[in-house]
Amino acid sequence: MSSPALETDRAILRPLLPTDAPALGTAMRDSNVTETITFDPPARTADEGTERALARIEEFAKHWDRHGFGIFGAFDRQTELLVGYCGFRHIEEFDNDVHLSTMVDRPYWSGGLASEIIRRNLEYVFLERDFDIVYTATKEFDGPSVQITKRFGFNREDDRTLRQWSVCYYNLSREEFLARHVAYLKQRLLDLNTGRAAQ
Ligand SMILES: CC(C)(COP(=O)(O)OP(=O)(O)OC[C@H]1O[C@@H](n2cnc3c(N)ncnc32)[C@H](O)[C@@H]1OP(=O)(O)O)[C@@H](O)C(=O)NCCC(=O)NCCS
């Protein structure tokens, strides 16, 4: 099955390629990213960052090949620069539940980009791929991630442990997503009609 490309207002989403490794490697040098995404300390050099990014891209590519869905790189529509990634994949440590994984590179934080690319991915899994339920996990202190789980209506389950870290565990069903999504689309339509942009 060929890998799809998705679009949002600001981003093009497509599977990452080995040539994206230097750009993704920049994020791998940011402790705020590595400590929440891989639970590792940041890469110390540009080469180490690229090497780690390459390993991650290979892991994502294997998942796409094996399961036909996965993590999309997110690229700015205008500059074509990598701005992050977002998608769903099975997490072995969590009984192979299908998990949301998102990273937005630091220069683009707090502009609503994560919410935008997550929404498109939720539309993809629930409306275009017919998944019934998806999951996500966050570290307790990770304010923006916790805020995002609230925005999309994820339900908190009992906490779990991942590599010795206690993490908050959440689920979201298709029905729950759709109920909120309809309200979002209605608001967006109203905003467009009155000339305002909704996130
Ligand atoms: C988490 C992450 C994806 C957010 O990206 P972003 O584009 O800045 O996110 P958005 O702008 O869409 O939304 C962030 C939300 O967090 C809120 N927020 C920002 N900083 C916050 C803080 N310190 N405490 C609480 N909430 C905060 C914002 O107000 C916004 O909430 P709103 O939607 O209700 O307005 C980004 O910070 C990141 O990549 N971090 C490192 C990797 C990571 O933690 N990934 C998620 C775990 S898998």
The ligand as a MOL file (V3000), in Angstrom:
LIG
                    3D

  0  0  0     0  0            999 V3000
M  V30 BEGIN CTAB
M  V30 COUNTS 48 50 0 0 0
M  V30 BEGIN ATOM
M  V30 1 C 3.6520 19.1090 23.0250 0
M  V30 2 C 3.9030 19.8560 21.7000 0
M  V30 3 C 3.6770 18.8770 20.5570 0
M  V30 4 C 2.9380 21.0290 21.6060 0
M  V30 5 O 3.1340 21.6840 20.3600 0
M  V30 6 P 2.4880 23.1560 20.0700 0
M  V30 7 O 2.4190 23.3280 18.5910 0
M  V30 8 O 3.2170 24.1560 20.8550 0
M  V30 9 O 1.0210 22.9120 20.6620 0
M  V30 10 P -0.2790 23.8320 20.4720 0
M  V30 11 O 0.1730 25.2460 20.2580 0
M  V30 12 O -1.1860 23.2080 19.4660 0
M  V30 13 O -1.0300 23.6360 21.8640 0
M  V30 14 C -0.3590 23.6550 23.0770 0
M  V30 15 C -1.3870 23.7910 24.1960 0
M  V30 16 O -0.6620 23.7520 25.4110 0
M  V30 17 C -0.8320 24.9730 26.1180 0
M  V30 18 N 0.4180 25.2190 26.8040 0
M  V30 19 C 1.5690 25.7170 26.3040 0
M  V30 20 N 2.4970 25.7600 27.2650 0
M  V30 21 C 1.9100 25.2630 28.4080 0
M  V30 22 C 2.3580 25.0230 29.7260 0
M  V30 23 N 3.5980 25.2970 30.0870 0
M  V30 24 N 1.4850 24.4890 30.6090 0
M  V30 25 C 0.2080 24.1820 30.2560 0
M  V30 26 N -0.2710 24.3690 29.0050 0
M  V30 27 C 0.5830 24.9080 28.0990 0
M  V30 28 C -1.1860 25.9820 25.0470 0
M  V30 29 O -1.8760 27.0960 25.5780 0
M  V30 30 C -2.0870 25.1520 24.1590 0
M  V30 31 O -3.3490 24.9640 24.8010 0
M  V30 32 P -4.7230 25.3960 24.0740 0
M  V30 33 O -4.8120 24.4990 22.8640 0
M  V30 34 O -5.7940 25.1030 25.0560 0
M  V30 35 O -4.5530 26.8380 23.7360 0
M  V30 36 C 5.3640 20.4360 21.6490 0
M  V30 37 O 5.5620 21.2240 22.7890 0
M  V30 38 C 6.4220 19.3530 21.6000 0
M  V30 39 O 6.7340 18.8410 20.5400 0
M  V30 40 N 7.0080 19.0150 22.7550 0
M  V30 41 C 8.0400 17.9890 22.8260 0
M  V30 42 C 7.5320 16.6160 22.4680 0
M  V30 43 C 6.2660 16.2270 23.2250 0
M  V30 44 O 6.1250 16.5200 24.3990 0
M  V30 45 N 5.3450 15.5360 22.5270 0
M  V30 46 C 4.1040 15.0950 23.1070 0
M  V30 47 C 4.2670 13.8450 23.8930 0
M  V30 48 S 4.1950 12.4210 22.8670 0
M  V30 END ATOM
M  V30 BEGIN BOND
M  V30 1 1 1 2
M  V30 2 1 2 3
M  V30 3 1 2 4
M  V30 4 1 2 36
M  V30 5 1 4 5
M  V30 6 1 5 6
M  V30 7 2 6 7
M  V30 8 1 6 8
M  V30 9 1 6 9
M  V30 10 1 9 10
M  V30 11 2 10 11
M  V30 12 1 10 12
M  V30 13 1 10 13
M  V30 14 1 13 14
M  V30 15 1 14 15
M  V30 16 1 15 16
M  V30 17 1 15 30
M  V30 18 1 16 17
M  V30 19 1 17 18
M  V30 20 1 17 28
M  V30 21 1 18 19
M  V30 22 1 18 27
M  V30 23 2 19 20
M  V30 24 1 20 21
M  V30 25 1 21 22
M  V30 26 2 21 27
M  V30 27 1 22 23
M  V30 28 2 22 24
M  V30 29 1 24 25
M  V30 30 2 25 26
M  V30 31 1 26 27
M  V30 32 1 28 29
M  V30 33 1 28 30
M  V30 34 1 30 31
M  V30 35 1 31 32
M  V30 36 2 32 33
M  V30 37 1 32 34
M  V30 38 1 32 35
M  V30 39 1 36 37
M  V30 40 1 36 38
M  V30 41 2 38 39
M  V30 42 1 38 40
M  V30 43 1 40 41
M  V30 44 1 41 42
M  V30 45 1 42 43
M  V30 46 2 43 44
M  V30 47 1 43 45
M  V30 48 1 45 46
M  V30 49 1 46 47
M  V30 50 1 47 48
M  V30 END BOND
M  V30 END CTAB
M  END
